[in-house]
């Protein structure tokens, strides 16, 4: 397996690459550049880097204003601030007027260093998914992040990117091209389908291997396009494998599990198990401690899947 | 301009027409933000007929000056000035607040020509204006950006975030104006949440601050001229105004923030605004039909 790359690292470097080609790309930062890795852009293009200080609401408004002049602003901060803190600014100044602003939440879900509940984002997908005109994407690895940032820069309209903090093994194939509204089958299987995104993909794939040893063939889907989700792929999975399990680094209310439930309950009802944070707030600690506390280790996922299939 | 009519008289006539249009819109639609529309009629008149480089024939002209109505609820008078200046036809004004109208209760940039940014939830427009002013500099453009804020709106924290950033970036192509009519929805500003000392606050945030009577055309024009000469700093014009200005029974009355108007009130208001008996009768009959 090739070297692990953190999505935020790929994000920061891709912004610079795109910035070389496109003078309209500008980056806004709310005092987290070293963490979100927009520090690379700041170094390369200081004149196109807008430091607003710790003032996320103003950042969204400035990004909106810049976009009206044809700029492609990437407004960057932690996911908790990029969603909760600026929800109304994103609705009024970006989503409602359908402006070409890219909102980037780095440090996502439970995995935010040891920053704990205040800095965890267990609501960002729910918030962003419910805003009309908004597109929501969570890439899994370095290559997909690169693809997704390229897509965001080319897509004309509001985009929310959920960018992970920690290094990930490479998951998508070398020739991968991101397409909005398309999921990717990472492993074929006919007994059950596991759908996940972002950091949880790694543990979901491991869980699929664990249950394979017990004779269960699980299909695994990377659903990086969280809005719109790939309805066709979800319905196909429901038809072909029956039960579906979602695994998400988010509250099970409003996130990937909900998105999948919305599709199958309307189009092809099958039983669904949502694995994720069960409507509680997080804690501080390492990623491993988080996964253990909230039942998100590969062995926890495997156990849940097995008992779900037996139920 | 007609012979014998001075510039000031022409502006006065326009501001009066804006108020007439506001009364008709609110009368016919059965709802509207009256007080905060009336208080900015002179300011909008000066911006659209004296100050701004704009072209109604070409609303997307890239070098145009930008105007942001941060106090988006003053949409009636905004639509009135956009029609007066030729951005939208006058006959759509009576469709305000209707489901399929391009004149929504708060301005929608995707529906109404001449609206640079959708606004409505207070406190957000100045940040957008900062982005426009910053972008103008990045693109090497010389256009200017104007943002009009409510006084109550200045209670929103985001306004002060924006104030800091405009000052940091030395945006001398940005002029913010505050419609200081001293009232907000639920009462007197001084009682609900005092803003004073407003001049000192903005000065300490690094802005060039000018205080004027917001109903004096000369003072508004002079303030805008002065702002053009200021270098390396954004300018703020504190425009002291009277909420509901121009219609005696609306003036300085908190209950005229967002209202419906009875036929009698419409009649009285239009009379004060020097409308002919015939014009008043037409309006009243249209109200009945509506």
Interface residues (C-beta under 8 A of the other chain):
Chain A: X26 X47 X48 X50 X52 X53 X55 X57 X58 X59 X60 X61 X62 X63 X64 X65 X66 X67 X68 X69 X70 X71 X73 X88 X89 X91 X92 X93 X96 X97 X98
Chain B: X62 X66 X108 X109 X110 X116 X117 X118 X119 X120 X121 X123 X124 X125 X126 X127 X128 X129 X130 X131 X132 X133 X134 X135 X136 X138 X139 X141 X157 X158 X161 X162 X164 X165
